[in-house]
Amino acid sequence: MAFYIVVGILDYSFQYYKIRKDLKMSKDDVKQEHKDLEGDPQMKTRRREMQSEIQSGSLAQSVKQSVAVVRNPTHIAVCLGYHPTDMPIPRVLEKGRDAQANYIVNIAERNCIPVVENVELARSLFFEVERGDKIPETLFEPVAALLRMVMKIDYAHSTETP
């Protein structure tokens, strides 16, 4: 009988320990719960960066200085800067993805800056060129065609009689 009591106490202790251990969360579970409650840290950082850019006005200023905005319909927008004397080689003034791309397009439309949909060119510029950099020679031709089109539209608008 004493044997069964000892075995029962040992079994109870083991079960108690096992249940307590099973109820504890693993490190991965803790991380996942933190992400679920607080949000993904990388997304929070990106959101904060975007908000500070918007608040500082640098993003809006870059968009207002651009000659055209190239975008794919939903996710990417790239602002191109060009001036024949001051900036003979076009530059990427600003670029954005998702919410920032929509913000860029909205600013461009409010300031009457042409927004052109060209999926391939938008992706190439977004992934190959950094902010403030000149466009590479491989993209001269499509960017030149886009700028000719934009300047032709600007010229047509400027010569219209009201």
PLY file of the C-alpha trace (Angstrom):
ply
format ascii 1.0
element vertex 162
property float x
property float y
property float z
element edge 161
property int vertex1
property int vertex2
end_header
0.00 0.00 0.00
2.83 2.41 0.82
4.24 1.56 -2.61
1.04 2.79 -4.31
1.07 5.99 -2.27
4.69 6.69 -3.28
3.89 5.92 -6.95
0.79 8.15 -6.74
2.79 11.04 -5.28
5.48 10.63 -7.95
2.84 10.42 -10.70
1.05 13.51 -9.34
4.35 15.44 -9.20
5.27 14.38 -12.73
1.83 15.28 -14.14
1.87 18.64 -12.32
5.34 19.43 -13.74
4.36 18.26 -17.24
1.16 20.35 -17.32
3.02 23.45 -16.08
5.70 22.92 -18.72
3.11 22.41 -21.49
1.31 25.61 -20.50
4.48 27.69 -20.87
4.94 29.41 -24.20
8.00 28.71 -26.31
10.22 31.58 -27.43
8.66 31.41 -30.90
5.16 31.57 -29.40
6.14 34.63 -27.35
7.58 36.34 -30.44
4.49 35.55 -32.51
2.14 36.81 -29.80
4.18 40.00 -29.50
3.93 40.50 -33.28
0.19 39.90 -33.16
-0.35 42.35 -30.31
2.18 45.06 -31.18
2.53 44.59 -34.93
5.53 43.47 -36.95
8.57 45.52 -35.80
9.82 45.96 -39.38
6.44 47.28 -40.51
6.30 49.63 -37.53
9.75 50.95 -38.38
8.82 51.44 -42.03
5.58 53.22 -41.05
7.48 55.55 -38.71
10.04 56.34 -41.43
7.28 57.08 -43.91
5.45 59.32 -41.44
8.60 61.27 -40.65
9.29 61.74 -44.39
5.76 62.96 -44.93
5.91 65.29 -41.93
9.26 66.71 -42.90
7.92 67.52 -46.35
10.94 66.11 -48.17
8.84 63.51 -49.97
6.25 66.05 -51.08
8.98 68.49 -52.13
10.71 65.84 -54.25
7.45 64.91 -55.93
6.68 68.57 -56.69
10.10 68.97 -58.33
9.62 65.96 -60.59
8.83 66.13 -64.30
6.82 62.90 -64.31
5.80 59.99 -62.12
6.10 56.48 -63.53
4.01 53.84 -61.85
2.71 50.36 -62.15
-1.01 50.40 -61.45
-0.96 49.38 -57.82
2.34 49.05 -55.98
5.19 51.20 -57.28
5.68 54.88 -58.11
8.92 56.57 -59.20
9.43 60.34 -59.58
11.73 61.42 -62.39
13.59 64.70 -62.40
14.95 66.24 -65.58
15.99 69.67 -66.78
18.00 70.10 -70.02
20.53 72.53 -68.50
20.59 71.79 -64.77
20.01 68.04 -64.88
20.84 66.73 -68.39
20.62 63.10 -67.29
17.30 62.19 -65.65
17.39 61.22 -61.99
15.11 59.29 -59.68
14.05 61.96 -57.20
11.77 59.74 -55.12
10.31 56.27 -55.18
7.77 54.43 -53.11
5.89 51.22 -52.72
2.28 50.49 -51.68
0.94 53.28 -49.41
3.89 55.54 -50.15
3.36 55.00 -53.89
-0.27 56.04 -53.55
0.81 59.12 -51.60
3.31 60.05 -54.34
0.65 59.66 -57.04
-1.81 61.79 -55.05
0.72 64.60 -54.63
1.62 64.43 -58.32
-2.01 64.58 -59.42
-2.72 67.53 -57.09
0.25 69.40 -58.55
-0.59 68.56 -62.20
2.51 66.41 -62.65
1.95 63.74 -65.32
1.49 60.22 -63.95
2.30 57.56 -66.52
1.56 53.86 -66.12
4.42 51.76 -67.42
4.84 48.55 -65.44
8.23 47.46 -66.81
9.84 50.88 -66.58
8.45 51.52 -63.09
9.79 48.20 -61.82
13.18 48.67 -63.50
13.60 52.15 -62.05
12.38 51.07 -58.62
14.68 48.07 -58.28
17.76 49.28 -60.20
18.09 52.96 -59.24
18.41 54.51 -55.79
16.89 57.85 -54.77
18.90 60.75 -56.15
20.86 58.59 -58.61
21.02 59.11 -62.36
19.25 56.54 -64.46
21.56 53.89 -65.96
22.32 53.82 -69.69
20.20 50.70 -70.11
17.11 52.75 -69.26
17.96 55.87 -71.32
15.77 54.86 -74.25
12.51 54.12 -72.39
12.95 57.12 -70.07
13.71 59.40 -73.04
10.55 58.18 -74.79
8.53 58.84 -71.66
10.00 62.32 -71.22
9.33 63.16 -74.91
5.72 62.13 -74.44
5.37 64.17 -71.24
6.99 67.24 -72.78
4.78 66.93 -75.86
1.72 66.87 -73.59
3.04 69.87 -71.62
3.70 71.77 -74.84
0.20 70.99 -76.14
-1.33 72.23 -72.87
0.76 75.39 -72.84
-0.16 76.34 -76.43
-3.89 75.83 -75.95
-5.86 79.05 -75.94
-8.23 79.40 -73.00
0 1
1 2
2 3
3 4
4 5
5 6
6 7
7 8
8 9
9 10
10 11
11 12
12 13
13 14
14 15
15 16
16 17
17 18
18 19
19 20
20 21
21 22
22 23
23 24
24 25
25 26
26 27
27 28
28 29
29 30
30 31
31 32
32 33
33 34
34 35
35 36
36 37
37 38
38 39
39 40
40 41
41 42
42 43
43 44
44 45
45 46
46 47
47 48
48 49
49 50
50 51
51 52
52 53
53 54
54 55
55 56
56 57
57 58
58 59
59 60
60 61
61 62
62 63
63 64
64 65
65 66
66 67
67 68
68 69
69 70
70 71
71 72
72 73
73 74
74 75
75 76
76 77
77 78
78 79
79 80
80 81
81 82
82 83
83 84
84 85
85 86
86 87
87 88
88 89
89 90
90 91
91 92
92 93
93 94
94 95
95 96
96 97
97 98
98 99
99 100
100 101
101 102
102 103
103 104
104 105
105 106
106 107
107 108
108 109
109 110
110 111
111 112
112 113
113 114
114 115
115 116
116 117
117 118
118 119
119 120
120 121
121 122
122 123
123 124
124 125
125 126
126 127
127 128
128 129
129 130
130 131
131 132
132 133
133 134
134 135
135 136
136 137
137 138
138 139
139 140
140 141
141 142
142 143
143 144
144 145
145 146
146 147
147 148
148 149
149 150
150 151
151 152
152 153
153 154
154 155
155 156
156 157
157 158
158 159
159 160
160 161
